[in-house]
Amino acid sequence: MSYTLATMFSGGGLFDLGARAAGLTPIWAVERDPAIAAVYRANLGNHCITADVRGMDYTLLPVPDWLHASPSCTNASRARGTGGGETEGDRQAANAICQALERLPRIFSLENVWWYRTFEAFQTITQQLERLGYDRDFWHLNAADYGVPQTRKRLVLVARRDGQQPRRPEPTHSKQEKQGDMFTSPWVGWYESIEDLLPTLPESELAPWQVRRLRECADTSFLVSGTPSSDGKGFRSEEEPSYTVMASPFAPIRAVLCSTNRDDDQPYENRLRQDTNPAFTVTANNKSLVRAVFFVEPQAILVDGYNGSQNSAYTYIPRAANEPASTVTASIGRVATRVLMEGRCVQLTPRALARLQSIPDGYVLPANRRLAGQIIGNAVPPLLAQRLVEANI
């Protein structure tokens, strides 16, 4: 049997893409940004309506089997440092979702940042679900547990009106030290997901203050080898960005990913992720950059650097080599994501960051970098969407 899907706040259709892989057929989508809606149509079809969800008459649209909504997380995002403040726009968006729910789809899902659960908007939606007779549950899901090379943790709600209980998708992957059963694979590392793209990336460079910060991090967190430098710490000078970082005398690493993004409930900080780790969460903010730093040997570091001054108080925190990356942001349209590789410094492209969101290469990204950044950073990872639908269809 074929089940239908409709989405609100549809963006570039990445939830739709994952749901389609799980067997759903998208029949309508609502996205208010004309440029983003055009990207949706180019990839998924002409059923995307360019409109504000608050102005739609949902009685004129067919009732889907599954309705999904990803309202804006701007005000609820913990990545903004304080949790933001709920606005009238957030409450109006929730009212629009409640209007669409009056059509009684069999299954409803919602995705947002974890902080969204504290908003009046979220309470409005859950109260409507209760009034309409839906069984519901929500979870704090980590995309890395479902094969996405990124530790993107999000609030995911599922509600059903068919007599069945919402089902949390079973993890398909797990953090390396938590392994020990035959049912999950190791987390997918960020390096593995983009390795084939690295030789083709455009030239770039790190700022001197960022090189100094990497020195500080490695000096306190790693044993370092390579060409000796004047500081006697095994680092090359700022003019020589290629050096080798080792996690221990016995465990050389190929790469480390650094991020200044707020990772879930943690404060803003620069974090290091080794090459076998998943990436940090991909977000839609515009204050950070992701860089991969590659060394002369098969070593590499991927750096998500803050677009700020050398006086930034942020510190680098090491991450294990088999962890995913943190949040990838929509800032790729404004700031660069860079990699040092065998004496070169190269910039991560939107396609490389799309890989960290599990967006397949067949998805056509817009040529405009800023627009591509919005679509990638605001996306529900398609692989997470697929696992959610498979668990509940």
RASUL-V654340 format. One record per helix or strand of 2 or more residues. SS is the DSSP state (H for helix, E for strand). FROM is the first residue (numbers start at 1). TO is the last residue. If there is no record, write none. Layout:
# RASUL-V654340
SS/FROM/TO
SS/FROM/TO
This chain:
# RASUL-V654340
E/3/8
H/14/21
E/24/31
H/34/44
E/48/50
H/53/55
H/58/60
E/66/69
H/78/80
H/88/101
E/107/112
H/114/118
H/120/131
E/135/142
H/143/146
E/153/160
E/173/174
H/176/178
E/185/186
H/190/200
E/202/203
H/208/221
E/223/225
E/244/248
E/251/252
E/256/259
E/270/274
E/278/281
E/291/294
E/300/303
E/316/317
E/324/327
H/330/333
E/337/341
E/344/348
H/350/356
H/369/377
H/382/392
